[in-house]
């Protein structure tokens, strides 16, 4: 009996499941038919009113133009003199960093740990002005923000929570978007402390949406960091300090909805309501820790000052739009690397799929900007891969491919949205994808202007908004360097595609393969933070028993001995700052390489104490910013060469062995008659190559002329074929030598003589850009490794030049450090001159000049805290 009952239940459940599946399938089929038939000629935005479309003005639109920061009316502001788009309150924040305020008396008071039902919902301009007046009378208040990003390209602030001792305020920033500047004076007042938790993003979002800049902040997350708390999340502090549990899943809710649900209101209030109490508890811990660990009263507030200083460093951050070489290029490269490598690197299918991925990513980027949607809401990465691999041939197949792919992807936005995939943008513009797959639409460089005109042109299908209005104007500038002339268009397109592929290969080969900054901490034996470093340095101390591990994630150690110096003793904040693994210029975080602001050809000759363990002038740059910085540095090297009268490149070389017996040539050099000494490296290599390849077939007069050129390098003696092979290596970089070896134009035996230099340069290129000659075939390159047969020097005269010799045109040297960048002798003489005439101060001033060149060229917006041009 029981078996029959169970069988009936199973059959009933199976029947219900089958009916449900059929019903859903039929519903989706009809829904799809309705969408594909009715929406192809009309954009969904004509019928859907998005909340942000009520904004009359936006500071960060969806165009490709850079974000413009607030400019103060005070023309005398020093921050404006430094940069046309710098931080408007840099001076005020710098004053707080140099003279921090440690008065946190406003935190003390009676707190109720029970969240009452009373709060103020601010949604009118009058209420906002009243709130500003209330906050202006406070010594401090707590702040938090809630963002929305799924249905917006850049995202926007949907709610600001502000709490004082007496009241909680929820500011409807959607209704008050255009009036939020009313709160700007309060947030920028250095006499009012703003309490945040994890404010790194909040600071940038307030700048992006309202030009609100935070001045004077206390970040409870930074306090947790100083106190080495096991966790630093707000949920952890709420539970351990206040005994309050919160559901962080509510952070992912749609904060655009009005009215907010009861649970969302409580969550929003909780984040700000308890912050003042938490800050009070943490400051008490910081003071207590200072009292326990300090040996003198002067050190009493050290830990509190450290937390305050780190908090205010966050205020110096500046919002920047993310930029790309071409719309969607970064996403396309990522998708190809992660998903398409398995289809065969050289197969036709793979090449066609890669090209379609690039088109779809560019199209998706533009559609997201036009409709102010996130790219994942337009078309998911998984859907792009599926379309590129399957390449469906009908609109129904395209629709089904996208729908089935997103249905099988757990991370799809549909899991948190009532709208099912394909999303409205796809349904409204399905024809574009159809034409891209069938290659009926224009090529990659032409597809974007065509689509933009179709959407926003005179008879465009999409409505114009404050988010896309500037897009049509600025788009021409964005694509100007990529547009191919009508004549020879295919050739130009192929060249551009080749350049893109070459760039991707360059990034893959030379960019850092792992994070550069591990942000591990080293504390002194009294608990003061000494510096941040990588894991290898921590292991060095631990393996030698010089330190003990005090925290595991991220690792931190405490030294068991008294260090020689401390950062505060030197007035140097740079080495006690966390550093982000991003390009300091534009903020690119997907690839970066090290860049030396002071070129190595100079820095390698600095006194040891001016360069050892000094990372201030080594920063991370993406490929594009690196190219800009490198070009500026090369231009400035030429100015340096002219200013000091020291040639940048050595133009004539002479064999080291022969130089010992040709002192008359050196004397001529010193008297200015150096044109007869040695030979140009380029002419030497060209003559040697011609003699090796065609010596037996060329006319005797020409052969004798080339032989004389090579003999000038060898001091006039007779030369052999072995000498010619060795001459081919003169002035070449390691990369060029290996390239020559692959062509079998030179014996491996001779190239081994400079293997030591190869190895040294290869080590220096780990995560850095290649040397000048690796990026450009530098025909003027003229530094020479020792060419003696056994690789050893034969006397002092054969190993190093004096000042007079180096200052001329002839080079004879063996020191591998002088041949790293092709400017070795030039750099050595510059540094020697500075030390001789101006001492170490001259070197320091020289470094400041190079930092100024870097800042003027790159305009960095993401430099680590404490970095400055006048760093000593």
Secondary structure by P-SEA (a helix, b strand, c coil): caaaaaaaaaaaaaaaaaaaaaaaaaaaaaaaaaaaccccccccccccccccccccccccccccccccccccccccccccccccccccaaaaaaaaaacccccccccccccccccccbbbbbccaaaaaaaaaaaaacccbbbbbbbbccccccccccbbbbbcccbbbbbccccccccccccccccccccbbbbbccaaaaaaaaaacccccccbbbbaaaaaaaaccccccaaaaaaacccccccccccccccccccccaaaaaaaaaaccaaaaaaaaaaaaaaaaaaaccccccccaaaaaaaaaaaaaaaabbbbcccccccaaaaaaaaaaccccccccccaaaaaaaaaaaaaaaaaaaaaaaacccccccccaaaaaaaaaaccccaaaaaaaaaaaaaacccccccccccccccccccccaaaaaaaaacccccccaaaaaaaaaaccccccccccccccccccccccccccccccccaaaaaaaaaaaaaaaaaaaaaccccccccccbbbbbcccccccccccaaaaaaaaaaccccccccccbbbbbcccccccccccccccccccccccccccccccbbbbbccccccccccccccccccccccbbbbcaaaaaaaaaaaaaaaaaaaaaacccccccbbbbaaaaaacaaaaaaaaaccccccbbbaaaaaaaaaaaacccccccaaaaaaaaaaaaaaaccccccaaaaaaaaaccccaaaaaaaaaaccccccccccaaaaaaaaaaaacccccccccccccccccccccccccccccccccccccaaaaaccbbbbcccccccccaaaaaaaaaaaaaacccaaaaaaaaaaaaaaaaaaccccccccccccccc
